[in-house]
Structure formats: structure tokens, C-alpha cells
Amino acid sequence: MFVLRGSNGQIMTSTAWDETNGQEIEYETYEQAQEALEEFEKSLPKNMLRIVATECDRCGGSDDVAIIHVNDEPKAYCQNCRVEMFTKKKPVGRPSVGVTKKVSLTLSEENWEWLDEKAEGNRSKFLREVVWNALGNESEWSNYACLGYAIAGAKKLGYDDKKISELVREMLWQFDMKTVEEAKEIYTDSEY
Ligand SMILES: [Zn+2]
């Protein structure tokens, strides 16, 4: 957005008899502001008014916004965005681990104490590892893969179709009855 200001920074307000009365007039595009400026300059000496960008086109900020022509199109960018856009960034250090998204997490005081102790000063690294672990467990464990191993083993041992189908049916039942953790314990606590 653009506004017309006096060259001394003076703010011009609308004198129209409508809801804009008393408000600063904003122009959607640089061209519209340019048109209005030309219109004003017919009745005013030149250089009394100038076009000022109100917001950065990129971030909406207003810190030292300046108009830059990008492919012949006037764009308003704040100081920060100008630096970011026109400085070619060289990759530094390790490559990015992915897309950064902000989250807000509510936990009890004790949970935070526990988390911060584990995180050793790097909460995002710790939480990333927690997610990776959860993902790993999910892809590692599959009831179908487990049945596949059992069927392959049973076939190798010469079990007939009836026995194998009984085994599969029983295993399907056990999947519902026991957690992965419990099943793991049955194996590790057994003598097999
Ligand atoms: Zn900006």
C-alpha cells in the first residue's frame, strides 16, 4: 500500500464527505498513488508530495520501506526483506533438516522440567528425536510383516496349510490381545 505524504512527512487526510473523512488515503498500487500524485500536482507545485509505501509487500512490516523496481514493477520492501532478497545466501554448515513450523506446547511444570533436563538446552533437537523415534517404531512394527516371518518360518519347518492357517488365525487374535511391548517380553523372557 502507498500513501501520499508531504515532502516534510506531513500526513494527508481525506476530506471527502464519506467514511474516509479524516483518514489517510491509501492506494493499493504504486500506479494508483502515482495517478493521484499527478492529479494533485496539477493544482500544487511539484515536489510538495511524495509517494510513501505503507507496508512491506513481502512481510507487511514497515521498517524503512522503500520502493524497488523488480522486473519494472514497483515493489515496496522493508529493510530486512531487501537484505534477505538481494543478498545471495551461501549455504553455511550442515544442510537444513527440513521445514520449520512453529508449535506451541502446553505441558505441566514437571513435564517441562523433565523435558528440559533431557533436552540439554536444545528443545527442538530433542523433540525432533522424539518424533523420529515414534516414526521409527511405527514403520518397524507391522503385524503383516510379523505374520510374514512366521509363515516363512513355518513353511521352512514343513508345517501343512491347515497348521499355518491356524497359526495365522491365532496370531491375529494375539495381536488384539497383547501389546507390542508385552509380545516382546514374552519372547525375551522365554528360553527360546
Ligand atoms: Zn519486509
Residues whose N, C-alpha, C, O or C-beta is under 5 A from the ligand:
A	BS01	ZN	C56 R58 C59 G60 G61 Y77 C78 C81
